[in-house]
Amino acid sequence: MTTSLLDTRPLPSRSAPRGTEPLSLLFEAPAEASTGVRGGLPAELRRAYGGDLTIPLRDDRPTVIANFVETIDGAVALDPDGRTGGGAVSGFSSTDRFVMGLLRAMADVVLVGAGTVRASAGTGWTPARAHPQAAGLYRDLRRRLGLAPEPATLIVTASGDLDPTHAAFRNADVPVVLAGPAGTAERLRAAGFPDDARIESLGDGDEVAPEALIDLARRMGARVVLSEGGPHVIAGLAAAGLLDELFLTLAPQLVGRDRDSRRLALLEGIALWPERASWGELLSVRRAGNHLFLRYRFPEDAS
Ligand SMILES: NC(=O)c1ccc[n+]([C@@H]2O[C@H](COP(=O)([O-])OP(=O)(O)OC[C@H]3O[C@@H](n4cnc5c(N)ncnc54)[C@H](OP(=O)(O)O)[C@@H]3O)[C@@H](O)[C@H]2O)c1
């Protein structure tokens, strides 16, 4: 691990565990035969990630991967309203940010739900924003993989409750697509988003079918969709059998819950068990200090 890649400045919270150690590979399942893959990594990124990274490509639709960080007791947001981001969950782990940036660098489209947009004040879902120290390496990787300079951002909303002045809509280098049911799309068109934010109407229901969302990503040219949406978006993808892989950071924090602070878990809004419960296959385990970085695959027949 080169120290330049991982920020070793002191962490902002006194109680946060250290999260800046290098990644080391503890376990990796043998690679399965696949018709096509995206990746591998150049030497410097491979060293930083503790090994290579490839993502299998599907012929029938884009491969859908998701990235999350959760506490040991399963919280993905610390405040009851889901207004805080993953940083507080990970203890502001720079290693987690590095992996997030790496996954963005491998994706064509980053998918987020309106809840995550409302919780974020940041300038969007680019590799460099996740981990500025590796911006040049991410850029080179995308060039080497023949990808667009930045992944597009695809935002899904049913309410249309999004602020057109949000910083995420102000990065001219990142294509932004807002998708919602027909009535919502109409409202979004009247809401004053920047001209280059594309608005897509997907169906007449109250919500967008996850299949329609991933098909939109396909029409946008995506072979790999990275879901950085919160627990409602990932629940929809998992329930529809569209979640191929999950990159899950386990932060060594216990936060608990009581009646006043329920805290969001990884999947919300849809109960999968018993009919649609899904068993994953563990593909790899990495460790950085006390954080674990888990990669799961969810085969289509895993229910
Ligand atoms: N720990 C982590 O790694 C991590 C990752 C991501 C997010 N988070 C946190 O999770 C919290 C937000 O949770 P969340 O569940 O609200 O986030 P989310 O899943 O990104 O957003 C949920 C919202 O997305 C829209 N949506 C989702 N599926 C839809 C569908 N099929 N059709 C139409 N609209 C759809 C709806 O927006 P409308 O309400 O506008 O209708 C819904 O309320 C935040 O605190 C965020 O920081 C944590």
The ligand as a Gaussian input file, in Angstrom:
#p B3LYP/6-31G(d) Opt

LIG

0 1
 N      -24.491000       3.241000       4.968000
 C      -24.526000       3.316000       3.664000
 O      -23.688000       2.734000       2.979000
 C      -25.606000       4.118000       2.995000
 C      -25.747000       4.048000       1.601000
 C      -26.773000       4.798000       1.013000
 C      -27.614000       5.560000       1.805000
 N      -27.427000       5.586000       3.132000
 C      -28.282000       6.374000       4.015000
 O      -29.611000       5.919000       3.909000
 C      -30.483000       7.029000       4.220000
 C      -31.526000       7.185000       3.161000
 O      -32.285000       6.006000       3.099000
 P      -33.388000       5.818000       1.996000
 O      -33.879000       4.416000       2.059000
 O      -34.364000       6.926000       2.069000
 O      -32.522000       6.023000       0.675000
 P      -32.820000       5.592000      -0.817000
 O      -33.206000       4.166000      -0.918000
 O      -31.635000       6.035000      -1.599000
 O      -34.056000       6.518000      -1.210000
 C      -35.372000       6.130000      -0.991000
 C      -36.215000       6.965000      -1.893000
 O      -35.870000       6.712000      -3.252000
 C      -37.041000       6.738000      -4.039000
 N      -37.272000       5.394000      -4.542000
 C      -36.689000       4.234000      -4.169000
 N      -37.164000       3.220000      -4.903000
 C      -38.037000       3.758000      -5.771000
 C      -38.854000       3.224000      -6.784000
 N      -38.851000       1.918000      -7.079000
 N      -39.653000       4.061000      -7.480000
 C      -39.678000       5.381000      -7.216000
 N      -38.935000       5.955000      -6.253000
 C      -38.119000       5.140000      -5.546000
 C      -38.142000       7.225000      -3.135000
 O      -38.038000       8.650000      -3.215000
 P      -39.174000       9.695000      -2.844000
 O      -39.226000       9.682000      -1.346000
 O      -38.701000      10.973000      -3.411000
 O      -40.413000       9.204000      -3.473000
 C      -37.698000       6.700000      -1.797000
 O      -38.269000       7.350000      -0.691000
 C      -29.583000       8.241000       4.329000
 O      -29.295000       8.502000       5.673000
 C      -28.346000       7.820000       3.597000
 O      -27.207000       8.534000       3.973000
 C      -26.447000       4.875000       3.749000

